[in-house]
Amino acid sequence: MDAKDLRGQSVAELEAELIKLKKEQFGLRMQHGSGESAAQNHLHGQTRKDIARVKTVMNEKKKAGES
């Protein structure tokens, strides 16, 4: 996921993407807790960074006055 791609989306699309990423993060956390995802540890950090990118772009758009 690239910040350039996110900047082309509307705030509503970004909110939907954020919800999707948070669900994915929860699923990864549950897999890690049950011991399923031993080979997929890199996905936790990647998902967390994607969430931060989406939130950053959303804040940029809100400060610019877009809705």
C-alpha positions as a LaTeX table, in Angstrom:
\begin{tabular}{lrrr}
\hline
Residue & $x$ (\AA) & $y$ (\AA) & $z$ (\AA) \\
\hline
Met1 & 0.00 & 0.00 & 0.00 \\
Asp2 & 1.38 & 3.36 & $-1.03$ \\
Ala3 & 0.49 & 6.78 & 0.39 \\
Lys4 & 0.23 & 8.15 & $-3.16$ \\
Asp5 & $-2.56$ & 5.68 & $-3.91$ \\
Leu6 & $-4.35$ & 6.54 & $-0.68$ \\
Arg7 & $-4.32$ & 10.28 & $-1.41$ \\
Gly8 & $-6.46$ & 9.62 & $-4.50$ \\
Gln9 & $-9.24$ & 8.08 & $-2.41$ \\
Ser10 & $-12.08$ & 9.88 & $-0.66$ \\
Val11 & $-12.41$ & 10.04 & 3.12 \\
Ala12 & $-15.25$ & 7.48 & 3.03 \\
Glu13 & $-13.06$ & 5.05 & 1.07 \\
Leu14 & $-10.23$ & 5.61 & 3.53 \\
Glu15 & $-12.54$ & 4.89 & 6.46 \\
Ala16 & $-13.61$ & 1.63 & 4.81 \\
Glu17 & $-9.95$ & 0.72 & 4.22 \\
Leu18 & $-9.16$ & 1.49 & 7.86 \\
Ile19 & $-11.92$ & $-0.82$ & 9.06 \\
Lys20 & $-10.67$ & $-3.59$ & 6.77 \\
Leu21 & $-7.11$ & $-3.19$ & 8.05 \\
Lys22 & $-8.18$ & $-3.22$ & 11.69 \\
Lys23 & $-10.11$ & $-6.45$ & 11.10 \\
Glu24 & $-7.04$ & $-7.92$ & 9.43 \\
Gln25 & $-4.88$ & $-6.83$ & 12.37 \\
Phe26 & $-7.30$ & $-8.45$ & 14.81 \\
Gly27 & $-7.25$ & $-11.70$ & 12.83 \\
Leu28 & $-3.46$ & $-11.72$ & 12.80 \\
Arg29 & $-3.39$ & $-11.08$ & 16.54 \\
Met30 & $-5.74$ & $-14.01$ & 17.14 \\
Gln31 & $-3.65$ & $-16.28$ & 14.89 \\
His32 & $-0.52$ & $-15.29$ & 16.77 \\
Gly33 & $-2.22$ & $-15.97$ & 20.11 \\
Ser34 & $-3.23$ & $-19.45$ & 19.04 \\
Gly35 & 0.20 & $-20.19$ & 17.56 \\
Glu36 & $-0.96$ & $-20.49$ & 13.94 \\
Ser37 & 1.10 & $-17.76$ & 12.26 \\
Ala38 & 4.68 & $-18.64$ & 13.12 \\
Ala39 & 5.85 & $-17.91$ & 9.55 \\
Gln40 & 3.81 & $-14.72$ & 9.11 \\
Asn41 & 5.21 & $-12.47$ & 11.84 \\
His42 & 6.11 & $-9.78$ & 9.30 \\
Leu43 & 2.42 & $-9.17$ & 8.56 \\
His44 & 1.81 & $-7.63$ & 12.01 \\
Gly45 & 4.20 & $-4.76$ & 11.42 \\
Gln46 & 3.12 & $-4.31$ & 7.81 \\
Thr47 & $-0.54$ & $-4.04$ & 8.79 \\
Arg48 & 0.26 & $-1.61$ & 11.61 \\
Lys49 & 2.18 & 0.62 & 9.21 \\
Asp50 & $-0.66$ & 0.48 & 6.66 \\
Ile51 & $-3.09$ & 1.62 & 9.36 \\
Ala52 & $-0.78$ & 4.51 & 10.20 \\
Arg53 & $-0.59$ & 5.51 & 6.51 \\
Val54 & $-4.36$ & 5.53 & 6.17 \\
Lys55 & $-4.79$ & 7.60 & 9.34 \\
Thr56 & $-2.13$ & 10.06 & 8.20 \\
Val57 & $-3.80$ & 10.62 & 4.84 \\
Met58 & $-7.21$ & 10.95 & 6.54 \\
Asn59 & $-5.82$ & 13.65 & 8.86 \\
Glu60 & $-4.22$ & 15.46 & 5.90 \\
Lys61 & $-7.57$ & 15.49 & 4.09 \\
Lys62 & $-9.47$ & 16.66 & 7.17 \\
Lys63 & $-7.03$ & 19.50 & 7.74 \\
Ala64 & $-7.35$ & 20.50 & 4.07 \\
Gly65 & $-11.13$ & 20.65 & 4.49 \\
Glu66 & $-12.10$ & 17.74 & 2.28 \\
Ser67 & $-15.01$ & 15.54 & 3.23 \\
\hline
\end{tabular}
